[in-house]
């Protein structure tokens, strides 16, 4: 008997309960990061986002100067 046919035989609330039991079982398998890993990853994300903001800002500034040069102020 497959899982699909088994879930069709269950009632509405039984299927909801089955779903939440499966979610809880999957969350127990998750390896949660330690505080040290979390702060390290957060720092890396902040540095990367700052770098991307700087690159996009410089690109925007360059295009703005180019447009003003071509079309005048």
Secondary structure, DSSP 4 states (H G I P E B T S, - for coil): --HHHHHHHS-HHHHHHHHHHHHHHHHHT--PPPHHHHHHHHHHHHHHHHHHHHHHHHHHHHHHHHHHHHH--
